Amino acid sequence: LTVLASHAVAWSAAARHAPLARPPTRLAMQEDALASLFEDKPPASWSSPEWQWGSAAGAAHEVAARVREDLNKPHRRSAFLTYAKADEPAVDLVDLKMALALACQRARNYGRDEPDRRWEALMEEMAACKYERMEEDATGKVVPTIDVTALAEAVNGRLPTPFGAAVLSERPVSVIAEGLVALDFVEKGC
C-alpha cells in the first residue's frame, strides 16, 4: 500500500506540472479536413487504370459493392430516383452512373434487356469510358469527369418514349434517372 501511495503522489505531482492536452477546436478540425481534400488522391474514375470494370480486384468492384449496399431496398432506390429527378438533382453522379451500369448489367444477366440489347450496349459504352471527358478542375489539374449530357443523350435514345430536346438540355440527370425507371430499378434493383 505504501508503494502504491508513493507512486500516486509522484504521478499527481508530475501531472500537475504537465501541460494539459486540449482537444482540437472545431475550426482546427475543419481546417484539417479541408487541407486533406487537396492532399488526397482523387477517387478512381471509369478511365482510371485501377477502375477495372468487371474485375473483382478493381476500384469499380468497391464502388459497385457500396452502391448495391446503399440501394439494397426498394424504398432507398425510390428515394434515390426522386432525388435524381428533382429540379435541383441531389445525387452523386458517380453513384447514379454506377447504378445505371449495374442495372444494365442485371438486365443483361437476367434476360430482361430489350431484343436489340440496348442496355447491354450502354453498359459496354460506359465501361469503354465513352461518357467521360477530361476537364480542368479548380486547381487547374485536368481530371476525368462524367459527360452528363452525352450520357443523358445515350439513355434518351434507349427509352421507350424519348424526351424532347428541351428536357434533355435542361434536366439531363432526370433523363439518366429515367433509364433506371425503364430498367425497373425500384423493383429489381441493381
N, C-alpha and C positions, 0 to 999 in steps of 0.2 A: 504494500500500500504506500509505503514511504517513497519507493521508486516511482510509482505512478504519479504521486503528488509532485515530486520534483520535476518530472517531465512535463506535467501540466503547467507548472509555474514557468518553466523555461519556454514552453511553446507560447503561452499567453504573453510573455514579455516580448518574444520575437514578433508575434502577431501584432502587438500594439505599435511596433516601430516600422512594420512593413507597410508600404503604400497600398491603399485599398484599390482593388481592381474594379473599375467601373464598367458596367455593361455598355455596349456601344449605343450611341444615340440613334434615333430613327433616321436622322439625316445622314449619319455615317453609314448606316446600313443601306440607305437608298443610293448614296454615292458609290458604294462598293458594287451594288447591283448594276448601276448604270455603267460603271467602268468595265464590268465583266461583259457587257453587251458588245463592247468594242474590242475586247481581247479574245473572246471565244471564237472558235472557227464556226462559220455559218453551218447550219444543218445541211445534210446531204440533200441533193435535189435529183430529179429524174435523170439529169445529164451528168451527174457526178459518177466517177468510176466506182465508188463504194455503194452506189444505189442498188445495182444488180437485180432488176425486176425479175421475178420468177425464181430467185435463189433463196434458200433458207439462210444463207450467210450474209446477205446484203442488208443495207440500211432500209431498203424497201420492205423487207420482211418485218423489221421492227416497227416501222410506221404502220404497215398493214395490221399487225397484231394490236397496236394501240387503237387504231380506228375501229377495228372489229369489236374490241372490248368496250370502247366508248359508245358504240352504236349497237350494242348487243340486244336491245329491247325495242319493240315496235314504238313505244311512246318516245324513246330517245330519237329514233330515226324520224318520227313525225315532227318532233320539235326542231331537229336539225334542218329538215326541209322548210319548215316555217321560217326559221331564221335566214336561210339561204334565199328565200323568195321575198323577204321583206323589202320595203322601199330602200332601206339602208341595210344591205346584207350584213349579217353579224356571224359569219362562219369563217373559219380558217380555210383559205383557198387550197392549201396543201391537203387538208382533210377532205374537202369536197372532191378534189380531183382523185384522191386515193379511193374514196367511197365509190365514185363513178367507175374507176378501173376495176375495183373488186366486184361491183355489181355486174359489170360487163363480163368479167371472168366467170362469175357464178352462173350467169345466163348461158354462157357457152358450155360450161361443165355440166349443167343440169338440163341441157336440151331446150332451153327457153328462149334462145336467140331467134331472131327472125330467119326465114329461109335464106335470105341473102347474107346472113352472118354479119350484119351491120355493126352490132355491138362488139363482137369479137374484133372486127376490123378497127373500131375506135380504140379498144384496149391496146391492140398492137401499135397503132399510131402513137398513143400516149407513151408506150414503152420505148418507141423509137425517138422520143423527145420532139415530136412534131409540134407540140403545143407549148414549147418553151422558147424563150428568146433571151438574148443577153442584153442586160440593161445596166446602166450606171446607177449605183446606189448613192446615198447622201454623202459618203466619204470619197466618192469618185472611183471606187472599185467596180469593175464590171462583173456582174453576178447573173446567174440564170434566174429567170422569173417565169411564172406561168403566163402564157399568152391567152388571157381570158377571152378576148374577142375571137381568136381563131378556134379555141376550144368550144365556145358557145356556137359558132357557125357550124362546126362539125357535128355537135349534138343536134342542133336545129335541123340539119339535113337528114337526120335519122328519126326524128319524131313523126308519129302518125299524122299530126297536124302541125306543121311548122309555124313558127311565129313570123310576123312581118318584120320588115327592116327596122321600124321604129323601136319595137320591143327588143330586138336583137342588139341594137346600139345603145339603148338606154338602160337595159336590165340584163346584161349578159350572164350574170351569176344566176338569175332566176331561170334563164333558159337552160343552163347547165343542170340546175336542180330538176327541171322537167325531164331531163334524161333519166334521172333516178326514179321519177314517177313512172315513166314508161317501162322501166325495168322492175316495177312492183317492189321497190326498195323497202317501203314501210313494212309490208307483209313478209317479204322473202329475205330481206337483209343483204348483207354483203359478205 
